[in-house]
Amino acid sequence: MAYGSQTPSTKSKMSWHTWLLFMATEIVLCLTPGPAVLFVVSQALQYGTRRSLYANLGILSANAFYFLLSAVGLGAVLLASHDLFAMIRYVGAAYLIYLGLATIMGRGLAISTDPGIQDTSGTGWRLMGRGFMLQAANPKALLFFTALLPQFIDPRGGVPFQILILGLSSMAAEFFVLAGYGLFAGRAFHLAQQPRFAQATNRVAGALLIGAGAGLAMVGD
């Protein structure tokens, strides 16, 4: 749906009922464990709650990118082009599967199992960059902003205003949900320093990432 094709009227506000329904849908989707949740949790376990906020911001920056694509209509163009979207989907799925395998082998999103090794990859900017890459590789975010978000927009009202409110609300909800996951996981920070716990966590996280990648590859097939 190309938002620019809508003809706005003088009405510029959406109803509270619509907004609350959107927020309920968004929060349920955010609470569902996926690559973004796994990434934030893994970084909280490895570096603590504060550092996981950088991972959170990386996820949100990718969402903002997809939101902008959707707002200008490029998202609709991508979805309309089956071959182009399929290519993006398969690249994203391959990346998630690769990341899952790397995590199982102690790389990727893996928690270090050797406390004697100093990990220098946990700087704020690097965590943000990794978060952006992870979320950008998952075109389900594009599907959300282009296919689901328009269902809550009243074409008789000020469409740009509604898109802005829903987009900002979506990112705010995801920030707090992911921050909650990071806070919860951060409490297990010291437990994660134990090699057995770290190794088991890496295997579970890797398997879930592989499953997410495989599921993404099968979407629409």
Buried (B, 14 or more C-beta within 10 A) or exposed (E): BBBEEBEBEEEEEBEEEBBEEBBEBBBEBBBEEBBBBBBBBBBBBBBBBEBBBBBBBBBBBBBBBBBEBBBEBBBBBBBEEEEEBBEBBBEBBBBBBBBBBBBBEBEBBBBBBEEEEEEEEBEBEBBBBBBBBBBBBBBBBBBBBBBBBBEBBBBEBBBBBBBEBBBEBBBEBBBEBBBEBBBEBBEBBEEBBEEEBBBEBBBEBBBBBBEBBEEBBEEEE
